[in-house]
Amino acid sequence: MTLTKSSRNRDRITIPLSPGFVNLTLVMMKTIHSDSQEAFVGNDHPPHLYLVPLKIHRRIDPFVSIAIENSRYTLKTMDQISEFEQVLALRAKIFTEEYSAQLNSSAFDIDPYDFSCDHLIILDKQSGLVIGTYRMLCSQFVNHFYSETEFEMKHFLNEPGIKLELGRACIAREHRRGAVLSLLWRGIIRYAIHTKAEYLFGCSSVKTESPADAKAIIESLKKKDQFSEQWGITPTEKYRMSLSLVSEMTELNCDFPSLFQSYLNAGAKVFGEPALDREFKCLDFLTILRLRDIAESYEKRYQV
């Protein structure tokens, strides 16, 4: 176990948790509990560079523990390091193969928010493998959210009520079916009930970088009363794109993700123009669902 210095003067540590984790650089936001070895890892969150203790073994203590099963799958809060490795590998596979994302590691998708959250995971009972994952950041436990890197949204975050950010959603292609999406929604609602969350929010991605597609989506959402300018939410400068040059409306030339559509069906709205994520080659729409406004069909199905 060695502590090294990068050319950018960021402290890094390499921790051999398993063969797949060798040489994985961890930028920590949270202590992972165990009775094993201790090290120190750099935290490069602005404005300060400092070191925090890190304990690594095989278990992770989630903020909220839940478990739900159906005949084929188990949904639970991640609590094993081996599951964490699978989560990061699954995300990297989907993001690189389907979004052509340029990740820091070809084997793992990871960022600092992965250490201040809970990870909902779906396990295939037949193989025992993680086939789905969702990252949960709750304002009961954290003060910063991934969405803030893409959107100016302080007025929403200052609104009274507990907020739950959903992000990094991934389901293995061969398991993308209604039963898995339904199980994922059950887990989200169960988690929201446990944390007394009043708002669900996050970035809903669409695989396009086209301003014409962005404008077509917005116009379609407006017609269905699924778009709002409340709270003055706008993309940050880094993620901003210009829609003013789109003079003519065109047909949408990209697939609309089923998970995004399920949020809208549940009663969510898109707030403000999308952010252009150049790394993942997609548009991110900030989607917010006030749980008291959830659609009656979802309320009955998931017992909100």
Residue, then its C-alpha position, 0 to 999 in steps of 0.5 A: m500500500t503506497l501513497t504517491k504524488s501526482s503531477r497535479n499535486r493531488d495525493r493518491i493511494t492505490i489499494p488492492l481490495s481485489p484483483g479488479f481494484v488494483n491501481l484504482t485511485l480513490v478520492m474519498m468523501k466518506t470513511i468506509h468502516s471495518d476492523s482491518q487496515e487504515a490508510f490516508v487518501g487525498n480529497d481534492h474537493p475545493p477549496h482545500l486539499y486535505l487528508v482523511p482517514l480511510k479504513i478498508h475491509r469487506r463491508i460498507d455501512p450504508f446510511v439506510s439498509i433496505a432489501i426487496e426481492n422478487s422471483r428473479y432479483t434482489l434489490k438491496t443497499m450495497d454493503q460489500i466491497s465486492e459489490f462496490e467493485q461490480v457497481l463501478a465496473l458495470r457503470a464503466k461498461i455501460f457508459t463507455e459502450e453506450y455513451s462513448a464516455q471518456l472515463n479516467s479508468s477504462a475499468f471503473d466509473i468513479d467520482p467523490y460522490d460515490f463515498s458520501c452516498d448509498h448505492l441501491i443495487i439489483l442482484d441476479k439470483q441466478s448468477g449472484l452478480v450486480i446487474g443494476t445500480y442507482r446512487m442515492l444522495c440524501s440531504q439528511f446525510v450530505n450537503h453537496f450533490y452531483s447535479e450542482t456541478e451541472f446546474e445552478m440550483k441553489h434556490f431549489l436546494n434552499e427550498p424546505g424539505i428533505k431532498l434525495e438525488l438519484g444518479r448514475a442509473c445503470i441496468a445491464r442491457e440483457h436485464r432491461r425489462g419491466a420487472v427490473l424497472s418496477l423493482l428499482w422504483r420500489g427501492i427508490i420509494r422505500y428509500a424515500i420513505h425511510t429518509k422522509a424525502e419530499y423531493l426526488f431529483g437528478c439528471s436524466s440523460v438523453k443520448t444526443e448532443s444536438p441543440a435541435d433535439a434539446k429544443a424538440i424535447i423541451e417543446s414536447l414537455k411544455k405541451k404536456d405541462q412537464f416543463s417548468e422554469q421555477w427556481g430559475i435553474t440553469p446549466t452552469e457555464k461549463y455545461r451550457m449550450s445555446l438553443s437560440l440558434v435553432s430556428e426550425m423545429t425538427e423531429l426528435n432524432c434520438d431515443f427517449p430513455s425508459l427510466f426518464q419516461s417513467y419519471l415523467n409518468a410518475g409526475a416529475k417535471v424538467f426544470g430549465e434547459p438541459a446541460l451538455d455533458r461533453e464527457f458522456k456525449c449526452l444532454d442532462f435534463l434536471t428532473i424533479l418529482r415532488l412526492r406529494d404530486i406523484a401520479e395516483s397509479y405510482e402511489k397505489r403500485y408503490q404504496v407511497 
